[in-house]
């Protein structure tokens, strides 16, 4: 989506998309924090394991694909007439 694709009548859709993403992001952040804390308290991982983890090339590629897919889905929603 470029700036020329966002019309005044799209503001409601953009606002709804932002609220939906914010809600979903919070759920993920909350669950991730609970999972990290639970695993650290059980001695399964170090408390900073997620912060210091360096993905290998295969995981980096997979994460890149998933990120691009998510961005495409969001843009498709905003462009949906």
Secondary structure, DSSP 8 states (H G I E B T S, - for coil): --GGG--GGGHHHHHHHHHHHHHHHHHHHHHHHHHHHHHHHTTSS-TTHHHH----HHHHHHHHHHHHHHHHHHHHHHH--
